Amino acid sequence: MSILSNCEIKCSCGETFEAELWKAVNVFDDPDLKEVILSGRFNTVECPKCHKIFYHEHFFIYQDLQNEMIAYIYPQADKVMAADIRKKMLSDFKTLSQGIEELEKIDFEPILYFGIEDLINTIKNEDYIKDEIDILNFIAKRIELDLIKIKPAKARNLCILHTIPKTKKSTGDIKKDIVSGLEQLLEYNPNLVEYENLLARIKQNISCLDEILLHKKEK
C-alpha cells in the first residue's frame, strides 16, 4: 500500500518545518500517484516562511507489481554509498518478502535509483513501450501473428519489449518465426521504433534470442 510519513524539512531560507511525504507508493492501489510523479508534483512542499515550493529528496519505495517493478529511490547525494546501499536494499527486501504474502511469490530483484529523475525516465520509457505493445496487440489480430510474452522484469533487464510477435504458421524454428513475425509487423506498420530496433538487434546476433526465450511466460 501507499504510505505517507511526517518529516522534518529545512528550507534554503533556514526555516525548519514539518510536512507529509510519501514513503511508499503502490500504483496499483493509487494509480493517480504515477501521474503525480510524472508531473513533478510528487513530494513537493511549501515553506511556511518564504513560501518557496520545492521537491524534497526523501527515500521512498515505488511498487508496480503488475509490471514486476519494485524500486528503492534514494537521494542523489547517497550515490557515493551505492555499493553499501544496494547490499542493504537486497537484505531488507529479502526480509520484507518473507513476511508479506504478496511479495513471497516475487522472483525478481528490486531496482535501485538515486534521484527521482531516473525513476521518471524509466516510467516514461515503459509507457512509450506499452504504446507500441498495444499497437502490436491490435495488428496481431489483423495479420494473424502469435505473441510471445516475456517476464516484464527480465525484459527490462534485457532492454527489450515484454511482448514479441512470431508467425502463426510455425517453420519449426522459433527464432525464424520471430524474425518473420517482426518483419510482417513492420511491413504493416513501419513506425514501431522499438520493434524495428529489436529486429535489427536480432539480425545482428540471432543468438540473443536464446536468453530472451529463457524468460518467456508460460501460458
VEXGUMI-691526 format. One record per residue: residue in three letters; x, y, z of N, C-alpha, C, CB in turn. Coordinates in Angstrom, 1 decimal, always signed. Atoms other than C-alpha are relative to their C-alpha. Glycine has a CB too. Layout:
rest npx npy npz capx capy capz cpx cpy cpz cbpx cbpy cbpz
ALA X Y Z X Y Z X Y Z X Y Z
...
***
This chain:
rest npx npy npz capx capy capz cpx cpy cpz cbpx cbpy cbpz
MET +0.8 -1.2 +0.0 +0.0 +0.0 +0.0 +0.9 +1.2 +0.0 -0.9 +0.0 +1.2
SER -0.8 -1.3 +0.0 +1.0 +3.7 -0.3 +0.0 +0.5 +1.4 -0.7 +1.0 -1.0
ILE -0.1 -0.5 -1.4 +2.2 +5.3 +2.9 +0.6 +1.4 +0.0 +1.0 -0.9 +0.8
LEU -0.5 -1.3 -0.3 +2.6 +8.9 +4.0 +0.7 +0.1 +1.3 -1.1 +1.0 -0.1
SER -0.7 -0.1 -1.2 +5.1 +9.9 +6.6 +0.3 +1.5 +0.3 +1.4 -0.8 -0.1
ASN -0.3 -1.4 -0.4 +5.6 +13.1 +8.6 +1.5 +0.2 +0.1 -0.8 +0.3 +1.4
CYS -1.5 -0.2 +0.0 +9.1 +14.5 +8.0 +0.4 +1.5 +0.4 +0.5 -0.3 -1.4
GLU -0.6 -1.3 -0.2 +11.2 +17.4 +9.2 +0.8 +0.5 -1.2 +0.8 +0.0 +1.3
ILE -0.6 -0.6 +1.2 +12.3 +19.7 +6.4 +0.6 +1.3 +0.3 -1.0 +0.1 -1.1
LYS -0.7 -1.3 -0.2 +14.8 +22.5 +6.3 +0.0 +0.7 -1.4 +1.4 -0.1 +0.6
CYS +0.0 -0.8 +1.2 +14.3 +25.2 +3.6 +1.3 +0.7 -0.1 -1.2 +1.0 +0.0
SER -1.3 -0.8 +0.2 +17.2 +27.1 +2.0 +0.0 +1.3 +0.7 +0.2 +0.1 -1.5
CYS +0.0 -1.3 -0.7 +16.0 +30.2 +3.8 +0.3 -0.2 +1.5 -1.4 +0.6 -0.2
GLY -0.4 +0.3 -1.4 +16.8 +28.5 +7.1 -1.2 -0.5 +0.8 +0.6 +1.2 +0.6
GLU +1.2 +0.4 -0.8 +13.2 +27.7 +8.2 -0.1 -1.5 +0.0 -1.3 +0.6 -0.7
THR +0.2 +1.5 -0.2 +12.6 +24.2 +9.6 -1.5 -0.2 +0.3 +0.8 -0.5 +1.2
PHE +1.4 +0.3 -0.2 +9.1 +22.8 +9.3 -0.3 -1.5 -0.3 -0.9 +0.9 -0.9
GLU +0.4 +1.4 +0.2 +7.2 +19.5 +9.1 -1.0 -0.1 -1.1 -0.6 -0.6 +1.3
ALA +0.9 +0.2 +1.1 +5.3 +18.1 +6.1 -0.1 -1.5 -0.2 +0.4 +0.7 -1.3
GLU +0.2 +1.4 +0.3 +3.9 +14.8 +5.0 +0.6 -0.3 -1.4 -1.5 -0.4 +0.0
LEU -0.6 +0.4 +1.2 +5.9 +13.0 +2.3 -0.4 -1.5 -0.2 +1.5 +0.2 +0.0
TRP +0.3 +1.4 +0.3 +5.2 +9.7 +0.5 +1.3 -0.8 +0.3 -0.4 -0.1 -1.5
LYS -1.0 +0.9 -0.4 +7.3 +6.9 +2.0 +0.0 -1.2 -0.9 -0.1 -0.3 +1.5
ALA +0.2 +1.1 +0.8 +5.9 +4.2 -0.2 -1.2 +0.3 -1.0 -0.3 -1.3 +0.8
VAL +1.0 -0.3 +1.1 +3.9 +4.3 -3.5 -0.4 -1.3 -0.6 +0.5 +1.0 -1.0
ASN +0.5 +1.2 +0.7 +1.8 +1.4 -4.8 -1.0 +0.5 -1.1 -0.7 -1.0 +1.0
VAL +0.8 -0.6 +1.1 +0.5 +2.5 -8.3 -1.2 -0.9 -0.4 +0.8 +0.2 -1.2
PHE +1.2 +0.9 +0.2 -2.0 -0.5 -8.4 -1.1 +0.5 +0.9 +0.3 -1.5 +0.3
ASP +0.9 -0.5 -0.9 -3.7 +0.8 -5.3 -0.4 +1.5 -0.2 +0.5 -0.1 +1.5
ASP +0.2 -1.4 +0.2 -3.2 +4.5 -6.1 +0.6 +0.4 -1.4 +0.7 +0.8 +1.1
PRO -0.5 -0.3 +1.3 -2.8 +4.9 -9.9 +0.3 +1.5 -0.2 -0.9 -0.5 -1.1
ASP -0.2 -1.4 +0.2 -3.0 +8.7 -9.7 +1.4 +0.5 +0.5 -1.1 +0.8 +0.8
LEU -1.3 -0.4 -0.5 +0.3 +8.8 -7.8 +1.1 -0.1 -1.1 +0.4 -0.9 +1.2
LYS -1.0 +0.1 +1.1 +2.1 +7.7 -11.0 +0.0 +1.3 -0.8 -0.4 -1.2 -0.9
GLU +0.1 -1.3 +0.7 +0.8 +10.9 -12.7 +0.6 +1.1 +0.8 -1.4 +0.3 -0.4
VAL -0.6 -1.0 -0.9 +1.8 +12.9 -9.7 +1.5 +0.0 -0.1 -0.4 -0.2 +1.5
ILE -1.5 +0.1 +0.1 +5.4 +11.6 -10.0 +0.4 +0.6 -1.4 +0.4 -1.5 +0.1
LEU -0.4 -0.5 +1.3 +5.5 +12.3 -13.8 -0.2 +1.5 -0.2 -0.8 -0.7 -1.0
SER +0.3 -1.4 +0.2 +4.1 +15.8 -13.4 +1.0 +0.9 +0.8 -1.4 +0.3 +0.5
GLY -0.9 -0.8 -0.7 +6.8 +16.9 -11.0 -0.6 +0.5 +1.3 +0.5 +1.1 -0.8
ARG +0.6 -0.5 -1.2 +4.4 +17.4 -8.1 +0.2 -0.9 +1.2 -1.5 +0.2 -0.2
PHE -0.2 +1.0 -1.0 +5.5 +14.4 -6.1 +0.9 +0.5 +1.1 +0.5 -1.3 -0.6
ASN -0.8 -0.4 -1.1 +6.8 +15.1 -2.6 +0.5 +1.5 -0.1 +1.2 -0.9 +0.2
THR -0.3 -1.5 +0.0 +6.8 +18.9 -3.2 -0.6 +0.6 +1.3 -0.5 +0.7 -1.3
VAL +0.5 -0.6 -1.3 +6.4 +21.1 -0.1 +0.1 +1.6 -0.2 +0.9 -0.4 +1.2
GLU -0.1 -1.4 +0.1 +5.9 +24.8 +0.5 +0.5 +0.5 +1.4 -1.4 +0.7 -0.3
CYS -0.6 -0.6 -1.2 +8.0 +26.7 +3.1 -1.0 +1.0 +0.6 +1.4 +0.6 -0.3
PRO +1.0 -0.9 -0.6 +5.6 +28.5 +5.5 +0.6 +1.4 +0.2 -0.4 -0.6 +1.4
LYS -0.6 -1.3 -0.2 +8.1 +31.3 +5.9 +0.2 +0.8 -1.3 +1.4 -0.1 +0.7
CYS -0.3 -0.7 +1.2 +9.3 +32.2 +2.4 -0.9 -0.4 -1.2 +1.5 -0.2 -0.4
HIS +1.0 +0.5 +1.0 +6.6 +30.3 +0.5 +0.6 -0.6 -1.2 -0.9 +1.1 -0.4
LYS -0.6 +0.7 +1.1 +9.1 +28.6 -1.7 -0.5 -1.4 -0.1 +1.6 +0.0 +0.1
ILE +0.6 +1.4 +0.2 +7.7 +25.4 -3.3 +1.2 -0.8 -0.6 -1.2 +0.0 -1.0
PHE -1.1 +0.8 +0.5 +10.3 +22.7 -3.9 -0.2 -1.5 +0.3 +1.3 +0.5 +0.7
TYR +0.0 +1.5 -0.2 +10.8 +18.9 -4.2 +1.0 -0.3 +1.1 +0.4 -0.7 -1.3
HIS -0.9 +0.4 -1.1 +12.3 +17.4 -1.0 +0.4 -1.4 -0.3 -0.7 +0.2 +1.4
GLU -0.5 +1.4 +0.2 +14.5 +14.4 -1.7 -0.2 -0.8 +1.3 +1.5 +0.0 -0.4
HIS +0.4 +0.8 -1.1 +13.4 +11.6 +0.6 -0.1 -1.4 -0.5 -1.3 +0.5 +0.7
PHE +0.1 +1.4 +0.4 +13.8 +7.9 +0.4 -1.4 -0.5 +0.0 +0.8 -0.9 +1.0
PHE +1.3 +0.6 +0.1 +10.7 +6.1 -0.8 +0.1 -1.3 -0.9 -1.0 +1.0 -0.6
ILE +0.1 +1.3 +0.8 +9.7 +2.7 -2.4 -1.1 +0.2 -1.0 -0.2 -1.2 +0.9
TYR +1.0 +0.0 +1.1 +7.9 +2.6 -5.7 -0.4 -1.4 -0.4 +0.5 +0.8 -1.3
GLN +0.4 +1.4 +0.2 +5.8 -0.6 -6.3 -1.0 +0.0 -1.2 -0.5 -0.6 +1.2
ASP +0.9 +0.3 +1.1 +4.2 -1.7 -9.6 +0.1 -1.5 -0.3 +0.3 +0.9 -1.3
LEU -0.2 +1.5 +0.1 +3.8 -5.5 -9.2 -0.6 -0.5 -1.3 -0.7 -0.6 +1.1
GLN +0.5 +0.4 +1.3 +1.7 -5.8 -12.4 +1.1 +0.0 -1.1 -1.1 +0.9 -0.5
ASN -1.1 -0.1 +0.9 +4.9 -4.8 -14.3 +1.3 -0.5 +0.6 +0.1 +1.5 -0.5
GLU -1.1 +0.6 -0.6 +7.2 -6.7 -12.0 +1.1 +1.1 +0.3 +0.6 -1.1 -0.8
MET -1.0 -1.0 -0.3 +8.8 -3.5 -10.7 -0.2 +0.5 +1.5 -0.2 +1.2 -0.9
ILE -0.1 -0.6 -1.3 +9.8 -2.5 -7.2 +1.3 +0.7 +0.1 -0.1 -1.1 +1.2
ALA -1.2 -0.9 +0.0 +12.2 +0.4 -6.9 +0.2 +0.7 +1.3 -0.1 +1.0 -1.1
TYR -0.4 -0.8 -1.2 +14.1 +1.9 -4.0 +0.6 +1.2 -0.5 +1.0 -0.9 +0.9
ILE -0.5 -1.3 +0.5 +14.7 +5.6 -4.6 +0.6 +0.7 +1.2 -1.2 +0.8 -0.6
TYR -0.8 -0.8 -1.1 +17.4 +7.3 -2.5 +0.3 +1.4 -0.6 +1.3 -0.8 +0.3
PRO -0.5 -1.3 +0.4 +18.5 +10.9 -2.6 +1.3 -0.1 -0.9 +0.3 +0.9 +1.2
GLN -1.2 +0.0 +0.9 +21.1 +11.7 -5.3 +1.3 +0.0 +0.8 -0.1 +1.2 -1.0
ALA -1.3 -0.2 -0.8 +23.7 +12.6 -2.6 +0.5 -1.3 +0.5 -0.2 +1.0 +1.1
ASP -0.3 +1.3 -0.6 +23.6 +9.0 -1.4 +0.7 -0.9 -1.0 -1.2 -0.7 +0.5
LYS -0.6 +0.8 +1.0 +25.1 +7.7 -4.6 +1.4 -0.4 +0.3 +0.0 +0.7 -1.4
VAL -1.4 +0.4 -0.3 +28.6 +7.7 -3.2 +0.0 -1.2 +0.9 +0.6 +1.2 +0.8
MET +0.1 +1.3 -0.9 +27.4 +4.8 -0.9 -0.7 -1.1 -0.8 -0.6 +0.3 +1.3
ALA +0.9 +0.9 +0.8 +25.8 +2.9 -3.8 +0.2 -1.5 +0.3 +0.3 +0.2 -1.4
ALA -0.2 +1.4 -0.2 +27.5 -0.4 -3.1 -0.6 -0.5 +1.4 +1.5 -0.3 +0.0
ASP +0.5 +0.4 -1.3 +26.6 -0.5 +0.6 -1.5 +0.1 +0.0 +0.6 +1.0 +1.1
ILE +1.4 -0.2 +0.0 +23.1 +0.8 -0.1 -0.7 -1.2 -0.7 -0.4 +1.3 -0.7
ARG +0.5 +1.1 +0.7 +22.5 -1.9 -2.7 +0.0 -1.3 +0.8 +0.8 -0.3 -1.3
LYS -0.1 +1.2 -0.9 +23.7 -4.6 -0.3 -1.1 +0.0 +1.1 +1.3 -0.1 +0.7
LYS +1.0 -0.1 -1.0 +21.3 -3.3 +2.4 -1.4 -0.1 -0.6 +0.1 +1.4 +0.7
MET +1.3 +0.1 +0.7 +18.4 -3.0 -0.1 -0.4 -1.5 -0.2 +0.1 +0.7 -1.3
LEU +0.3 +1.5 +0.3 +18.7 -6.7 -1.1 -0.3 -0.7 +1.3 +1.2 -0.6 -0.8
SER +0.2 +0.6 -1.3 +18.9 -7.7 +2.5 -1.3 +0.3 +0.6 +1.1 +0.3 +1.0
ASP +1.2 -0.5 -0.5 +16.0 -5.6 +3.6 -1.2 -0.6 -0.8 -0.1 +1.5 -0.1
PHE +1.1 +0.5 +0.8 +13.9 -6.8 +0.6 -0.2 -1.5 +0.3 +0.4 +0.2 -1.5
LYS +0.1 +1.4 -0.3 +14.6 -10.4 +1.4 -0.8 -0.2 +1.3 +1.4 -0.7 +0.1
THR +0.7 +0.1 -1.3 +13.5 -9.9 +5.0 -1.5 +0.4 -0.2 +0.6 +0.9 +1.0
LEU +1.3 -0.5 +0.2 +10.4 -8.0 +3.9 -0.9 -1.0 -0.8 +0.0 +1.3 -0.8
SER +0.8 +0.9 +0.8 +9.3 -10.5 +1.3 -0.3 -1.3 +0.7 +0.8 -0.4 -1.3
GLN +0.3 +1.2 -0.9 +9.4 -13.3 +3.9 -1.1 +0.2 +0.9 +1.3 -0.4 +0.8
GLY +1.1 -0.3 -0.9 +6.8 -11.5 +5.9 -1.2 +0.5 -0.6 +0.5 +1.0 +1.0
ILE +1.2 -0.5 +0.7 +4.4 -10.3 +3.2 -0.4 -1.0 -1.1 +0.3 +1.4 -0.6
GLU +0.4 +1.1 +0.8 +2.4 -12.9 +1.4 +0.1 +0.3 -1.5 -1.4 -0.4 +0.3
GLU +0.0 -0.3 +1.4 +2.1 -11.0 -1.9 +1.4 +0.2 -0.6 -0.8 +1.3 -0.2
LEU -1.4 -0.1 +0.4 +5.9 -10.5 -2.0 +0.7 -1.3 +0.0 +0.7 +1.0 +0.9
GLU -0.7 +1.3 -0.1 +6.7 -14.1 -1.3 +0.2 -0.7 -1.3 -0.7 -0.9 +1.0
LYS +0.0 +0.6 +1.3 +5.9 -15.1 -4.9 +0.9 +0.8 -1.0 -1.4 -0.1 -0.5
ILE -0.8 -0.8 +0.9 +8.2 -12.4 -6.4 +1.3 -0.7 -0.3 +0.2 +1.4 +0.6
ASP -1.3 +0.7 +0.4 +11.1 -13.9 -8.4 +0.9 +1.0 -0.7 -0.3 -1.2 -0.9
PHE -0.9 -1.0 +0.5 +12.8 -10.6 -9.3 +0.5 +0.9 +1.0 -0.8 +0.8 -1.1
GLU -0.7 -0.9 -1.0 +15.1 -8.2 -7.6 -0.6 +1.4 -0.1 +1.5 +0.0 -0.1
PRO +0.4 -1.4 +0.1 +14.2 -4.6 -6.7 +1.1 +0.8 -0.8 -0.2 +0.6 +1.4
ILE -0.9 -0.9 +0.8 +15.8 -1.7 -8.7 +0.4 +1.1 +0.9 -0.7 +0.5 -1.3
LEU -0.6 -1.1 -0.8 +18.0 +0.9 -7.1 +0.2 +1.2 -0.8 +1.3 -0.4 +0.7
TYR -0.1 -1.3 +0.7 +17.7 +4.5 -8.2 +0.6 +1.1 +1.0 -1.3 +0.5 -0.6
PHE -0.5 -1.1 -0.8 +19.5 +7.6 -6.9 -0.6 +1.3 -0.7 +1.5 +0.1 +0.1
GLY +0.7 -1.1 +0.6 +17.2 +10.6 -7.5 -1.2 -0.4 -0.8 +0.9 +0.8 -1.0
ILE +1.2 +0.4 +0.6 +13.7 +10.6 -8.8 +0.0 +0.1 -1.5 -1.1 +1.0 +0.5
GLU -0.1 -0.2 +1.4 +14.7 +11.6 -12.3 +0.1 -1.4 -0.7 +1.1 +0.9 -0.5
ASP -0.2 +1.3 +0.6 +15.9 +8.0 -13.1 -1.3 -0.8 +0.0 +1.1 -0.8 +0.8
LEU +1.3 +0.7 -0.1 +12.5 +6.6 -11.9 -0.9 +0.6 -1.1 -0.6 +0.2 +1.4
ILE +0.9 -0.7 +1.0 +10.6 +9.2 -14.1 +0.4 -0.5 -1.4 +0.1 +1.5 +0.2
ASN -0.4 +0.4 +1.3 +12.7 +8.3 -17.1 -0.4 -1.5 -0.3 +1.5 +0.1 -0.2
THR +0.4 +1.3 +0.2 +12.0 +4.6 -16.6 -1.5 -0.1 -0.2 +0.4 -0.9 +1.2
ILE +1.4 +0.1 +0.1 +8.3 +5.1 -16.2 -0.4 +0.6 -1.4 -0.7 +0.9 +1.1
LYS +0.4 -0.5 +1.3 +8.1 +7.3 -19.3 +0.4 -1.0 -1.2 +0.8 +1.4 -0.3
ASN -0.4 +0.9 +1.0 +10.1 +4.8 -21.3 -0.9 -1.2 -0.1 +1.4 -0.5 +0.3
GLU +0.8 +1.2 +0.0 +7.9 +1.9 -20.3 -1.4 +0.4 -0.4 -0.1 -0.6 +1.4
ASP +1.3 -0.4 +0.6 +4.7 +3.9 -21.1 +0.1 +0.1 -1.5 -0.4 +1.4 +0.6
TYR -0.2 +0.0 +1.5 +6.2 +4.5 -24.6 +0.0 -1.4 -0.5 +1.3 +0.8 -0.3
ILE +0.0 +1.4 +0.4 +6.9 +0.8 -24.9 -1.4 -0.6 +0.0 +1.0 -0.8 +0.9
LYS +1.4 +0.5 -0.2 +3.4 +0.0 -23.7 -0.8 +0.4 -1.2 -0.7 +0.5 +1.3
ASP +0.8 -0.5 +1.2 +2.0 +2.1 -26.6 +0.3 -0.9 -1.2 +0.4 +1.5 -0.3
GLU -0.3 +0.9 +1.1 +3.9 +0.0 -29.1 -0.5 -1.4 +0.1 +1.6 -0.1 -0.2
ILE +0.6 +1.3 -0.2 +2.8 -3.2 -27.5 -1.5 +0.0 -0.2 +0.3 -0.5 +1.5
ASP +1.4 -0.1 +0.3 -0.8 -2.1 -27.6 -0.3 +0.0 -1.5 -0.6 +1.3 +0.6
ILE +0.2 +0.0 +1.5 -0.4 -1.4 -31.4 +0.3 -1.5 -0.5 +1.0 +1.0 -0.6
LEU -0.3 +1.4 +0.4 +1.2 -4.9 -31.7 -1.2 -0.9 +0.2 +1.2 -0.6 +0.7
ASN +1.2 +0.8 -0.4 -1.8 -6.5 -29.9 -1.1 +0.2 -1.0 -0.5 +0.3 +1.4
PHE +1.1 -0.3 +1.0 -4.2 -4.7 -32.4 +0.4 -0.6 -1.3 -0.1 +1.5 -0.1
ILE -0.4 +0.5 +1.3 -2.2 -5.6 -35.5 +0.0 -1.5 -0.1 +1.4 +0.5 -0.4
ALA -0.2 +1.4 -0.1 -1.6 -9.2 -34.4 -1.3 -0.7 -0.4 +0.4 -0.5 +1.4
LYS +1.3 +0.6 +0.3 -5.4 -9.9 -34.7 -0.3 +0.1 -1.5 -1.1 +0.7 +0.8
ARG +0.3 -0.2 +1.4 -5.5 -8.5 -38.2 +0.9 -0.8 -1.0 +0.2 +1.5 -0.3
ILE -0.9 +0.8 +0.9 -2.5 -10.3 -39.7 +0.4 -1.3 +0.5 +1.3 +0.9 -0.3
GLU -0.2 +1.4 -0.5 -2.6 -13.4 -37.6 +1.4 -0.3 +0.4 -0.5 -1.0 -1.0
LEU -1.3 +0.3 -0.6 +0.5 -13.2 -35.5 -0.2 -0.6 +1.4 +0.9 +1.3 +0.1
ASP +0.0 +0.5 -1.4 +1.1 -15.2 -32.3 +0.9 +0.9 +0.8 +0.5 -1.5 +0.1
LEU -0.8 -0.9 -0.9 +2.5 -13.3 -29.3 +0.8 -0.9 +1.0 -0.9 +1.0 +0.6
ILE -0.8 +0.6 -1.1 +5.3 -14.4 -27.0 +0.2 +1.0 +1.1 +1.4 -0.5 -0.5
LYS -0.1 -0.9 -1.2 +5.2 -12.9 -23.5 +1.2 -0.3 +0.8 -1.3 -0.1 +0.9
ILE -1.2 +0.2 -0.8 +8.4 -12.3 -21.7 -0.3 +0.6 +1.4 +1.2 +0.8 -0.7
LYS +0.2 -0.5 -1.3 +8.5 -11.7 -17.9 +0.5 +1.5 +0.0 +0.8 -0.8 +1.1
PRO -0.4 -1.4 +0.0 +8.5 -7.9 -17.5 +1.3 +0.4 +0.6 -1.1 +0.8 +0.6
ALA -1.3 -0.4 -0.6 +11.4 -7.7 -15.1 +1.2 -0.5 -0.8 +0.1 -0.6 +1.4
LYS -1.1 +0.5 +0.8 +13.6 -9.8 -17.3 +0.1 +0.8 -1.3 -0.2 -1.5 -0.4
ALA +0.0 -0.9 +1.2 +12.5 -7.8 -20.4 +0.7 +1.3 +0.3 -1.4 +0.2 -0.5
ARG -0.6 -1.2 -0.4 +13.5 -4.7 -18.6 +1.5 -0.1 +0.1 -0.6 +0.5 +1.4
ASN -1.4 +0.2 -0.2 +16.9 -6.1 -17.7 +0.7 -0.2 -1.4 +0.3 -1.2 +0.9
LEU -0.5 +0.3 +1.3 +17.4 -7.2 -21.3 -0.2 +1.1 -1.0 -0.6 -1.3 -0.6
CYS +0.3 -1.2 +0.9 +16.2 -3.8 -22.7 -0.7 -0.4 -1.2 +1.4 +0.7 -0.4
ILE +0.9 +0.4 +1.1 +13.5 -5.4 -24.8 -1.4 +0.2 +0.4 +0.3 -1.5 -0.5
LEU +1.4 +0.0 -0.3 +9.8 -5.3 -25.1 -0.5 -1.3 +0.6 -0.9 +0.4 -1.3
HIS +0.4 +1.2 -0.6 +7.9 -7.8 -23.0 -1.0 -0.8 -0.8 -0.5 +0.3 +1.4
THR +0.9 +0.8 +0.9 +5.7 -8.9 -25.9 +0.6 +0.1 -1.4 -1.5 +0.6 +0.0
ILE -0.5 +0.0 +1.3 +7.1 -10.0 -29.2 -0.8 -0.9 -0.9 +1.5 -0.5 +0.0
PRO +0.9 +0.8 +0.9 +5.4 -11.4 -32.3 +0.8 -1.2 -0.6 -0.5 +0.8 -1.1
LYS -0.5 +1.0 +0.9 +6.0 -14.6 -34.3 -1.1 -0.5 -0.9 +0.6 -1.2 +0.9
THR +0.9 +0.4 +1.0 +4.4 -16.1 -37.3 -0.9 -1.1 +0.6 +0.6 -0.5 -1.3
LYS +0.9 +1.0 -0.6 +1.3 -18.2 -36.5 +0.3 -1.4 -0.6 -1.5 +0.4 -0.4
LYS -0.3 +1.2 +0.6 +2.3 -20.8 -39.0 +1.5 -0.3 +0.2 -0.3 +0.0 -1.6
SER -1.4 +0.3 -0.4 +5.5 -22.3 -37.5 +0.8 -0.7 -1.0 +0.0 -0.8 +1.3
THR -0.9 +0.7 +0.9 +8.5 -23.3 -39.5 +0.7 -1.1 +0.7 +1.0 +1.0 -0.6
GLY -0.7 +0.9 -0.8 +9.7 -25.4 -36.6 +1.3 +0.6 +0.6 +0.4 -1.2 -0.8
ASP -1.1 -0.7 -0.6 +12.4 -22.9 -35.8 -0.5 +1.3 +0.6 +1.1 +0.3 -1.1
ILE +0.6 -1.2 -0.6 +11.1 -20.3 -33.3 +0.7 +1.3 -0.3 -0.1 -0.3 +1.5
LYS -0.8 -1.2 +0.3 +13.9 -17.9 -34.0 -0.4 +0.6 -1.3 +1.5 -0.3 +0.1
LYS +0.4 -0.5 +1.3 +13.0 -17.7 -37.7 -1.4 +0.5 +0.1 +0.1 -1.2 -1.0
ASP +1.4 -0.5 -0.1 +9.3 -17.4 -36.7 -0.1 +1.4 +0.6 -0.8 -1.0 +0.8
ILE +0.0 -1.3 -0.6 +10.1 -14.4 -34.5 +0.5 +1.0 -1.0 +0.9 +0.0 +1.2
VAL -0.5 -0.9 +1.1 +12.2 -12.7 -37.3 -1.1 +0.3 -1.0 +1.2 -0.6 -0.6
SER +1.0 -0.2 +1.0 +9.4 -13.3 -39.8 -1.2 +0.8 +0.6 -0.5 -1.4 -0.5
GLY +1.1 -0.7 -0.6 +6.8 -12.1 -37.3 +0.3 +1.5 +0.1 -0.3 -0.6 +1.4
LEU -0.4 -1.4 -0.1 +8.7 -8.9 -36.7 +0.0 +0.7 -1.4 +1.4 +0.2 +0.6
GLU +0.0 -0.6 +1.3 +9.1 -8.3 -40.4 -1.4 +0.2 -0.5 +0.8 -1.0 -1.0
GLN +1.4 -0.2 +0.4 +5.4 -8.8 -41.0 -0.6 +1.2 +0.7 -0.8 -1.3 +0.3
LEU +0.5 -1.1 -0.8 +4.6 -6.4 -38.2 +0.5 +1.3 -0.5 +0.4 -0.2 +1.5
LEU -0.5 -1.3 +0.5 +6.9 -3.7 -39.5 -0.4 +0.3 -1.4 +1.5 -0.1 +0.1
GLU +0.5 -0.2 +1.4 +5.7 -4.2 -43.1 -1.4 +0.7 +0.1 -0.1 -1.3 -0.8
TYR +1.3 -0.6 -0.3 +2.2 -3.4 -41.7 +0.1 +1.4 +0.6 -0.8 -1.0 +0.9
ASN -0.2 -1.3 -0.6 +3.4 -0.5 -39.6 +1.5 +0.2 +0.2 -0.8 +0.1 +1.4
PRO -1.4 -0.2 -0.1 +6.9 +0.7 -40.2 +0.5 +1.0 +1.1 +0.5 +0.4 -1.3
ASN -0.3 -1.1 -1.0 +6.7 +3.3 -37.4 +0.2 -0.5 +1.4 -1.1 +1.0 +0.0
LEU -0.2 +0.5 -1.3 +7.3 +1.0 -34.5 +1.5 -0.1 +0.3 -0.7 -1.4 +0.2
VAL -1.4 -0.1 -0.1 +10.7 +2.1 -33.5 +0.7 -1.1 +0.9 +0.4 +1.4 +0.6
GLU -0.6 +1.0 -0.9 +11.3 -0.3 -30.6 +0.0 -1.4 -0.6 -0.9 -0.1 +1.3
TYR +0.0 +1.3 +0.7 +10.3 -3.3 -32.7 +1.0 +0.0 -1.1 -1.4 -0.4 -0.5
GLU -1.0 -0.1 +1.0 +12.5 -2.1 -35.5 +1.4 -0.2 +0.6 -0.1 +1.4 -0.7
ASN -1.3 +0.1 -0.6 +15.4 -1.8 -33.1 +0.2 -1.5 +0.5 +0.1 +0.9 +1.3
LEU -0.2 +1.4 -0.4 +14.7 -5.3 -31.8 +0.3 -0.9 -1.1 -1.4 -0.5 +0.7
LEU -0.2 +0.8 +1.2 +14.6 -6.8 -35.3 +1.5 +0.2 -0.4 -0.9 +0.4 -1.1
ALA -1.4 -0.3 +0.4 +18.0 -5.1 -36.1 +0.9 -0.7 +1.0 +0.3 +1.5 +0.0
ARG -0.9 +0.6 -1.0 +19.5 -6.4 -32.8 +0.0 -1.6 -0.3 -0.6 +0.3 +1.4
ILE +0.0 +1.5 +0.2 +18.3 -10.0 -33.6 +0.7 -0.4 -1.3 -1.5 -0.5 -0.1
LYS -0.7 +0.3 +1.3 +19.6 -9.9 -37.2 +1.5 +0.1 +0.2 -0.5 +0.9 -1.1
GLN -1.4 -0.2 -0.3 +22.9 -8.7 -35.9 +0.6 -1.2 +0.8 +0.3 +1.3 +0.7
ASN -0.4 +1.1 -0.8 +23.1 -11.5 -33.4 -1.2 -0.9 +0.4 +0.8 +0.5 +1.3
ILE +1.2 +0.8 -0.2 +20.3 -14.1 -33.6 +0.0 -0.8 +1.3 -0.3 -0.9 -1.1
SER -0.1 +0.7 -1.2 +21.7 -15.9 -30.6 -0.5 +0.7 +1.3 +1.5 -0.4 +0.3
CYS +0.6 -0.8 -1.2 +20.4 -13.1 -28.3 -1.4 -0.5 +0.3 +0.0 +1.5 -0.4
LEU +1.4 +0.5 -0.2 +17.0 -14.8 -28.7 +0.1 -1.2 +1.0 -0.6 -0.5 -1.3
ASP -0.1 +1.1 -1.0 +18.3 -17.7 -26.6 -0.3 +0.5 +1.4 +1.5 -0.6 -0.1
GLU +0.3 -0.5 -1.3 +18.4 -15.6 -23.5 -1.4 +0.5 +0.2 +1.1 +1.0 +0.4
ILE +1.3 -0.6 +0.0 +15.2 -13.8 -24.3 -1.0 -1.1 +0.2 -0.3 +0.7 -1.3
LEU +1.0 +1.1 +0.0 +13.3 -17.1 -24.8 +0.1 -0.8 +1.3 +0.2 -0.9 -1.1
LEU -0.1 +0.6 -1.4 +14.6 -18.4 -21.4 -1.0 +0.6 +0.9 +1.4 +0.2 +0.5
HIS +0.8 -0.7 -1.0 +12.3 -15.9 -19.7 -1.4 +0.2 -0.5 +0.6 +1.3 +0.3
LYS +1.4 -0.2 +0.5 +9.1 -16.3 -21.7 -1.0 -0.6 +1.0 -0.2 -0.7 -1.3
LYS +1.1 +0.5 -0.9 +5.9 -16.7 -19.7 -0.7 -1.2 -0.5 -1.0 +1.1 +0.2
GLU +0.8 +1.2 +0.3 +4.1 -20.0 -19.6 -1.4 +0.4 -0.1 +0.2 -1.1 +1.0
LYS +1.4 -0.3 +0.2 +0.6 -19.8 -20.9 -0.9 -0.6 +1.1 -0.5 -0.4 -1.4
***
